[in-house]
Amino acid sequence: MAWTPFPYPDPAYVQTPETLARLWPRLHAGDREPWPDNPKLVQAWIAFHAGEFEHAARIGLDVGVPGYSVAHKAICIYAQYLEPSLMKKLATFECVAERCERQQQEQPDNPAGFYWHAYALGQYSQGISVVKALAQGLGAKVRGSLETTLALAPQRADAQVALGIYHAEILDKVGALLGGLTYGVKKEESYAAFERALALTPDSAIVKVRYARALQMLDGKRKLAEARALYQAAARCVALDALERLDADLVRRQLNEEEEI
């Protein structure tokens, strides 16, 4: 397929191995990805952070299972933010989920194989509708992979965010009674997961945006002021790479929507 180019190329997002190593703890505070020991994967991550998602994905897949972390992140971020076709998005997320299941067999101690499985299935579920996905049993798969991710890497803020979204989305779509009895989701668990993510990555714009969205889904106008404060805090975050630049676009869209309320 033809990949839509990253729309905001910026020399500031292009790193060398040396500068990427210095920025690594900040750029990977959310996923706690270890520094790669393969020079090809260093180049793949350089491409990812510059917004060259197709190049990053191809290098990662060419390396094989050790390259799946960067490949899957590049593919999923591209599909979520830049792929215009819903059909292609869904097919992409299905493909990533299937490959992650193979990765889990080969690398059972690698949290990335479980996180990107949950992420891909979660995005796929939103694409076909959460209710339909729950009927297909995808909710249990998402939760299972997130719980495994956090058992292996409790400091992964991105998995805490995903867990918070999982609770919020189901409660929003099916209600507290059915959600609690059937799927074991709770408003308090959603908020607790987001608070853990904020504590782990206080400088992350996307954590603030997702938390604000969850507040609106779960408590509506009662949490409107708190949600707006989170959006405004997210807008003050400085983007250091292509992904954070895409997140900044999301922040602006959310703020515009808030101003219309």
C-alpha positions as CSV (number, residue, x, y, z in Angstrom):
1,M,0.0,0.0,0.0
2,A,1.0,3.6,-0.5
3,W,1.9,5.3,2.8
4,T,0.8,8.8,3.5
5,P,3.9,10.9,4.3
6,F,4.3,12.5,7.7
7,P,3.0,16.0,7.1
8,Y,5.4,17.9,9.4
9,P,9.0,16.9,8.5
10,D,11.4,18.8,10.7
11,P,15.2,18.6,11.0
12,A,14.7,18.8,14.8
13,Y,13.2,15.4,14.7
14,V,16.1,13.8,12.8
15,Q,18.6,12.2,15.2
16,T,22.0,10.6,15.0
17,P,22.7,7.5,17.1
18,E,24.5,9.7,19.6
19,T,21.7,12.3,20.0
20,L,19.0,9.6,20.0
21,A,20.8,7.9,22.9
22,R,20.8,11.1,24.9
23,L,17.1,11.6,24.2
24,W,16.1,8.0,24.6
25,P,15.0,8.1,28.2
26,R,12.7,11.1,27.5
27,L,11.3,9.7,24.2
28,H,10.7,6.3,25.6
29,A,9.5,7.2,29.0
30,G,6.1,5.8,28.1
31,D,7.1,2.4,26.6
32,R,10.4,1.8,28.5
33,E,11.8,0.3,25.3
34,P,15.4,-0.8,25.9
35,W,18.1,0.7,23.8
36,P,18.6,-1.6,20.8
37,D,21.8,-3.6,20.5
38,N,21.4,-3.9,16.7
39,P,22.7,-1.0,14.6
40,K,19.9,-1.6,12.1
41,L,17.3,-1.1,14.8
42,V,19.0,2.1,15.9
43,Q,18.4,3.3,12.4
44,A,14.8,2.1,12.5
45,W,14.2,4.1,15.6
46,I,15.9,7.2,14.1
47,A,13.5,6.8,11.1
48,F,10.5,6.4,13.5
49,H,11.2,9.5,15.5
50,A,11.7,11.5,12.3
51,G,8.3,10.4,11.0
52,E,9.6,8.0,8.4
53,F,7.2,5.3,9.5
54,E,7.3,3.1,6.4
55,H,11.1,3.1,6.5
56,A,11.1,2.2,10.2
57,A,8.6,-0.6,9.7
58,R,10.5,-2.1,6.8
59,I,13.8,-2.1,8.7
60,G,12.2,-3.7,11.8
61,L,10.4,-6.4,9.8
62,D,13.5,-7.2,7.8
63,V,15.4,-7.8,11.1
64,G,12.7,-10.2,12.2
65,V,11.2,-10.8,15.6
66,P,13.8,-8.6,17.5
67,G,12.6,-5.7,15.2
68,Y,8.9,-6.2,15.8
69,S,8.8,-3.6,18.6
70,V,9.8,-0.7,16.3
71,A,8.0,-2.1,13.3
72,H,4.7,-2.5,15.2
73,K,4.9,0.9,16.8
74,A,5.6,2.5,13.4
75,I,2.8,0.6,11.7
76,C,0.2,1.3,14.4
77,I,1.0,5.0,14.8
78,Y,0.9,5.4,11.0
79,A,-2.4,3.6,10.8
80,Q,-4.0,5.5,13.7
81,Y,-2.9,9.0,12.7
82,L,-2.2,9.0,8.9
83,E,-4.0,6.2,7.1
84,P,-7.2,7.7,5.6
85,S,-8.9,4.4,4.7
86,L,-10.9,2.7,7.4
87,M,-10.7,-0.6,5.6
88,K,-6.9,-0.4,5.4
89,K,-6.7,0.7,9.0
90,L,-8.6,-2.4,10.1
91,A,-6.6,-4.7,7.9
92,T,-3.4,-3.2,9.3
93,F,-4.4,-3.7,12.9
94,E,-5.5,-7.2,12.3
95,C,-2.1,-8.0,10.7
96,V,-0.2,-6.5,13.6
97,A,-2.3,-8.4,16.1
98,E,-1.7,-11.7,14.3
99,R,2.1,-11.1,14.1
100,C,2.1,-10.2,17.8
101,E,0.6,-13.6,18.7
102,R,3.5,-15.2,17.0
103,Q,5.9,-12.9,18.8
104,Q,4.4,-13.8,22.1
105,Q,5.3,-17.5,21.4
106,E,8.9,-16.6,20.6
107,Q,9.4,-13.8,23.1
108,P,7.1,-14.6,26.1
109,D,9.1,-12.2,28.3
110,N,8.9,-9.2,25.9
111,P,6.1,-6.9,27.0
112,A,6.1,-5.2,23.6
113,G,4.5,-8.3,22.0
114,F,1.6,-8.1,24.4
115,Y,1.2,-4.3,24.4
116,W,1.1,-3.9,20.6
117,H,-1.3,-6.9,20.5
118,A,-3.6,-5.1,22.9
119,Y,-3.2,-1.8,21.1
120,A,-3.9,-3.2,17.6
121,L,-7.0,-5.1,18.8
122,G,-8.1,-2.0,20.7
123,Q,-7.9,0.2,17.6
124,Y,-9.5,-2.5,15.5
125,S,-12.4,-2.7,18.1
126,Q,-13.0,1.0,17.9
127,G,-13.0,0.8,14.2
128,I,-15.8,-1.8,14.0
129,S,-17.5,-0.5,17.2
130,V,-16.7,-1.4,20.7
131,V,-20.0,-3.2,21.2
132,K,-19.5,-5.4,18.2
133,A,-15.9,-6.1,19.3
134,L,-17.1,-7.2,22.8
135,A,-19.6,-9.6,21.2
136,Q,-16.7,-11.1,19.3
137,G,-14.7,-11.7,22.5
138,L,-12.0,-9.1,21.6
139,G,-12.4,-7.3,24.9
140,A,-11.0,-10.3,26.9
141,K,-8.0,-10.5,24.5
142,V,-7.2,-6.8,24.9
143,R,-7.5,-7.0,28.7
144,G,-5.4,-10.2,28.9
145,S,-2.6,-8.7,26.8
146,L,-2.6,-5.5,28.8
147,E,-2.5,-7.4,32.1
148,T,0.4,-9.5,30.8
149,T,2.2,-6.3,29.6
150,L,1.9,-4.7,33.1
151,A,2.9,-7.9,34.8
152,L,6.1,-7.9,32.8
153,A,6.6,-4.1,32.8
154,P,4.6,-2.4,35.5
155,Q,6.3,0.9,34.7
156,R,4.9,1.1,31.1
157,A,2.8,4.2,31.1
158,D,1.4,3.5,27.7
159,A,-0.1,0.2,29.0
160,Q,-1.6,2.1,32.0
161,V,-3.2,4.5,29.5
162,A,-4.5,1.6,27.4
163,L,-6.0,0.0,30.5
164,G,-7.7,3.3,31.5
165,I,-9.1,3.6,28.0
166,Y,-10.3,-0.1,28.1
167,H,-12.4,0.6,31.2
168,A,-13.7,3.9,30.0
169,E,-14.7,2.8,26.5
170,I,-16.6,-0.2,27.8
171,L,-18.4,1.8,30.5
172,D,-19.2,4.5,28.0
173,K,-20.7,2.0,25.5
174,V,-22.5,-0.5,27.7
175,G,-23.0,1.3,31.1
176,A,-21.8,0.7,34.6
177,L,-24.1,-2.2,35.4
178,L,-23.5,-4.4,32.4
179,G,-19.9,-3.3,32.2
180,G,-19.2,-4.2,35.8
181,L,-21.1,-7.5,35.9
182,T,-20.0,-8.8,32.5
183,Y,-16.6,-7.3,31.8
184,G,-15.4,-6.3,35.3
185,V,-14.7,-2.7,34.4
186,K,-14.9,0.1,36.9
187,K,-14.7,3.9,36.6
188,E,-12.3,4.0,39.6
189,E,-10.0,1.5,37.8
190,S,-9.9,3.8,34.7
191,Y,-9.0,6.8,36.7
192,A,-6.4,4.9,38.8
193,A,-4.7,3.7,35.6
194,F,-4.5,7.2,34.2
195,E,-3.1,8.6,37.5
196,R,-0.4,5.9,37.4
197,A,0.4,6.9,33.8
198,L,0.6,10.6,34.7
199,A,2.9,9.9,37.6
200,L,5.2,7.8,35.3
201,T,5.2,10.4,32.4
202,P,4.3,13.8,33.7
203,D,5.6,15.5,30.5
204,S,3.4,13.4,28.2
205,A,0.8,15.3,26.2
206,I,-1.0,12.2,25.0
207,V,-1.5,10.9,28.5
208,K,-3.2,14.1,29.5
209,V,-5.4,14.1,26.3
210,R,-6.5,10.5,26.8
211,Y,-7.2,11.1,30.5
212,A,-9.3,14.2,29.6
213,R,-11.3,12.2,27.1
214,A,-11.9,9.4,29.7
215,L,-13.1,12.0,32.2
216,Q,-15.6,13.3,29.6
217,M,-16.8,9.8,28.8
218,L,-17.2,8.7,32.4
219,D,-18.4,11.9,34.1
220,G,-19.4,14.3,31.4
221,K,-19.9,17.9,32.5
222,R,-19.1,17.1,36.1
223,K,-15.4,16.7,35.1
224,L,-15.4,19.3,32.3
225,A,-13.2,21.8,34.1
226,E,-10.7,19.1,35.0
227,A,-10.7,17.8,31.4
228,R,-10.1,21.3,30.1
229,A,-7.2,21.8,32.4
230,L,-5.6,18.6,31.2
231,Y,-6.1,19.7,27.5
232,Q,-4.5,23.0,28.3
233,A,-1.6,21.4,30.1
234,A,-1.2,19.1,27.1
235,A,-1.1,22.0,24.7
236,R,1.9,23.4,26.6
237,C,4.0,20.3,26.0
238,V,6.8,20.6,23.5
239,A,7.0,18.0,20.8
240,L,10.4,16.3,20.5
241,D,9.6,13.9,17.7
242,A,7.1,13.1,14.9
243,L,4.8,11.2,17.2
244,E,4.6,14.0,19.7
245,R,4.0,16.4,16.8
246,L,1.0,14.3,15.8
247,D,-0.2,14.2,19.4
248,A,0.0,18.1,19.3
249,D,-2.4,18.1,16.4
250,L,-4.8,15.9,18.4
251,V,-4.5,18.3,21.4
252,R,-5.4,21.3,19.2
253,R,-8.4,19.5,17.8
254,Q,-9.7,18.6,21.2
255,L,-9.2,22.1,22.4
256,N,-11.2,23.4,19.5
257,E,-14.0,21.0,20.3
258,E,-14.0,22.1,23.9
259,E,-14.3,25.7,22.9
260,E,-17.4,24.9,20.9
261,I,-19.1,23.3,24.0
